[in-house]
Amino acid sequence: MNITTAVKIENSFLSFYENIQPAIEIKTDEDYQFALELLERLMIKAEDREGEPLLHLINIVSDSIEEYENSLESIQDYLQQTDFVDPGVSTLRVLIDQYKLTYKDLENEIGSKSLISQILKGTKKLTKDHIANLSRRFNISTQLFF
């Protein structure tokens, strides 16, 4: 490579970096909004094909957005709270919601309404039998409860 080509690449990159910096070094809500809008535009513009050059930029911007979002205190609080959620209780809540079930509808798989209520509140745990019964009834993997 000759020096002229290297200088052109360097100048091109510095110009690009000056324009993209708020989207890849997100520090403010304004930068964040800029990055979100840029990402949306890039995703609309990019073609769904192998070798699409915009995919590299999409990855860089989306990684920066993710890093910024993970740094926000409210997101950190949410992530910490979800770490303590029992996956079995979450799965049970989803089943109840998706199938519009009442506690009575689950008596054969779990037991009394009060037991179901205690499980959903976290004061009691789902047993292996409960999980097996629910998995069988709804034809889902027992792994969803762990």
Phi, psi and omega in degrees: 000139180268167185296326180295317179295317179299318179294319178298315179297314180300312180296319179297316180295315181298322177294315178300313183298320179300323180281326186269343187311315180298335181272342181247350173233066187289122181235339184229168175297326178296315176300317181299314179297319177301314181296318179297317180294319178297314180300316179299315180297317179297320181292327176289319184284325185295141177271147181274079180209155178294139178087004179299117184295331180293340179298327178296315180292322176301315179297317181296313182292317181294325175297320179294320177297314180298317179298317179294314181299320179292339180275345182290138183299319181295323177291319178300317178299316180298314181298321178294321179294320182288338176297335184264000181280128178290122181298330177295316178294319178299316179296317178298318178298319179296317179299315180299316181291311184294322183262004179053050185271150169259168178299326180298325180297340183255008182300322180293328182272327187242312183136213187296160178299322181293323177295317179299316178299317179295322178296315181293331178279346179091007179275342174231159181251152170292137177270171176300322178295317178302312183296317179297316180297316179294319179298318180294312183298317186261004177054052179234161180287143176295338181298337179296341183268358184241000000 
